């Protein structure tokens, strides 16, 4: 365990704040290297940052007898998003369902339940909210449409937990922050 910093952070109001962070690693030299980088950035005036978004998602998979049933399901989801959102919200004080994207592959409906989760990473809370929402969807969709869902799976291997995916790279997952700093030649050489 090591402490990295201080690192000079320039806020929106052009005020500055010194920040530190804990580093846990089995490579002790890494902490020293991070500290050298923090010192170089700070000596050059610090860094600025912009918060873009915070998202977490679950990707359940629903299977149907045929494509027509999957298309009917996709239409129903769009029409009933606000009902699903309200149901998901009843299972968490922090997770807020902001969107459900659907991708049909024949008779398979791959969904992306996209949430904001306040300051939490939120993987457990979005799993719970999505599971409860899928149970609710299964009950209400089948009753209201008379289309049978053959199966649903809480994760159709599209959430990208613990693995990189092109979808997450382009659309975002977790906290997305853009940072900027300028390093002078003199400080780099030093």
C-alpha positions in Angstrom: 0.0 0.0 0.0 1.4 3.4 -1.0 0.2 7.0 -1.2 0.5 8.8 -4.5 0.6 12.5 -4.7 0.3 15.3 -4.2 -1.1 16.0 -7.6 -2.3 19.5 -8.5 -5.9 19.5 -9.8 -7.3 22.7 -11.4 -11.0 23.1 -10.9 -13.5 24.8 -13.2 -13.1 28.1 -11.3 -9.3 28.0 -12.0 -8.8 27.3 -8.3 -6.4 24.5 -7.4 -6.6 21.6 -5.1 -3.9 19.1 -4.0 -5.2 15.5 -4.3 -3.8 12.1 -3.1 -4.8 8.6 -3.8 -4.0 5.2 -2.2 -2.3 2.7 -4.4 -2.4 -1.1 -3.7 0.0 -3.1 -5.7 2.6 -5.9 -5.4 4.9 -3.8 -7.5 6.4 -1.2 -5.1 8.3 0.6 -7.8 5.0 1.5 -9.5 4.1 3.8 -6.6 7.4 5.7 -7.0 6.7 6.0 -10.7 3.2 7.3 -10.2 4.6 9.9 -7.7 7.2 11.0 -10.3 4.4 11.6 -12.8 2.3 13.4 -10.2 5.2 15.7 -9.4 5.9 16.4 -13.1 2.2 17.3 -13.8 2.1 19.5 -10.7 5.3 21.4 -11.6 3.8 22.1 -15.0 0.6 23.7 -13.5 -1.5 20.6 -12.7 -4.3 18.9 -14.7 -7.9 19.7 -15.4 -10.7 17.1 -15.8 -14.2 16.9 -17.1 -16.7 14.4 -15.9 -18.6 12.9 -19.0 -20.9 10.3 -17.5 -21.3 7.4 -15.0 -23.1 4.3 -16.3 -23.5 0.7 -15.3 -25.3 -2.0 -17.2 -26.7 -5.5 -17.3 -27.4 -7.4 -20.5 -30.2 -9.9 -20.1 -31.1 -12.2 -23.0 -34.7 -13.2 -23.9 -35.5 -16.0 -26.3 -38.6 -16.5 -28.4 -40.1 -19.0 -30.8 -39.6 -16.8 -33.8 -38.5 -13.4 -35.0 -42.0 -12.0 -35.1 -42.4 -12.6 -31.3 -39.0 -11.0 -30.7 -40.1 -7.9 -32.7 -43.3 -7.7 -30.7 -41.3 -7.9 -27.5 -39.0 -5.1 -28.6 -42.0 -2.8 -29.4 -43.6 -3.7 -26.0 -40.3 -2.7 -24.2 -40.3 0.7 -25.8 -43.9 1.4 -25.0 -43.5 0.2 -21.4 -40.1 1.7 -20.5 -41.5 4.0 -17.8 -43.3 1.1 -16.1 -40.1 -1.0 -16.1 -38.1 2.0 -14.9 -40.4 2.6 -12.0 -40.3 -1.1 -11.1 -36.5 -1.2 -11.2 -36.3 1.9 -9.0 -38.3 0.2 -6.2 -35.3 -2.2 -5.6 -32.6 0.4 -5.1 -32.1 3.8 -3.5 -29.3 4.7 -6.0 -29.7 2.8 -9.3 -31.8 4.7 -11.9 -32.6 3.0 -15.1 -32.0 5.5 -17.9 -32.4 3.4 -21.0 -33.0 -0.1 -22.3 -31.4 -0.8 -25.7 -32.4 -3.9 -27.6 -30.6 -5.8 -30.3 -32.4 -8.6 -32.1 -30.5 -11.5 -33.5 -33.2 -13.7 -35.1 -35.4 -14.9 -32.3 -33.0 -13.7 -29.6 -33.5 -10.3 -27.9 -30.3 -9.0 -26.3 -31.0 -6.1 -24.0 -28.8 -3.4 -22.4 -30.3 -2.1 -19.1 -28.3 1.1 -18.6 -28.3 2.7 -15.2 -26.7 5.6 -13.3 -25.7 4.5 -9.8 -24.7 7.7 -8.0 -21.3 7.3 -6.4 -21.3 3.5 -6.4 -19.8 1.3 -9.0 -23.2 -0.4 -8.7 -22.7 -3.8 -10.2 -24.6 -5.7 -7.5 -27.5 -3.1 -7.4 -28.0 -3.2 -11.2 -28.0 -7.0 -11.2 -30.7 -7.0 -8.5 -32.8 -4.3 -10.2 -32.4 -6.0 -13.6 -33.3 -9.4 -12.3 -36.5 -8.0 -10.6 -37.3 -6.1 -13.8 -36.9 -9.3 -15.9 -39.3 -11.2 -13.7 -41.8 -8.3 -14.0 -41.3 -8.1 -17.8 -41.8 -11.9 -18.1 -45.1 -11.7 -16.2 -46.5 -8.6 -17.7 -45.4 -9.0 -21.3 -46.8 -12.5 -21.6 -50.1 -11.5 -20.1 -50.5 -8.3 -22.1 -49.3 -9.6 -25.5 -50.1 -13.3 -25.4 -46.6 -14.0 -26.7 -44.6 -16.6 -24.8 -41.1 -15.9 -23.6 -39.2 -19.2 -24.0 -36.4 -18.3 -21.6 -34.5 -15.3 -20.2 -31.0 -15.1 -18.7 -29.9 -12.4 -16.4 -26.7 -12.0 -18.4 -26.4 -12.9 -22.1 -22.7 -12.2 -21.9 -23.0 -8.6 -23.1 -22.4 -6.7 -19.8 -18.6 -6.7 -20.3 -17.9 -7.3 -16.6 -14.2 -8.0 -16.1 -13.5 -8.0 -19.9 -13.1 -5.4 -22.5 -15.7 -4.9 -25.2 -16.0 -2.6 -28.2 -19.6 -1.7 -27.0 -18.3 -0.4 -23.7 -15.4 1.4 -25.3 -17.8 3.3 -27.6 -20.9 3.7 -25.4 -19.3 3.9 -22.0 -19.4 1.8 -18.8 -18.4 3.0 -15.4 -17.1 6.5 -14.8 -15.9 8.3 -17.9 -13.6 11.3 -17.2 -11.4 13.2 -19.7 -8.3 14.8 -18.3 -5.7 17.2 -19.7 -2.3 18.5 -18.7 0.7 20.1 -20.4 4.2 18.8 -19.7 7.1 21.2 -20.5 10.3 19.9 -22.1 12.3 21.1 -19.0 10.2 19.1 -16.5 10.2 16.0 -18.7 14.0 16.1 -19.0 14.4 16.8 -15.3 
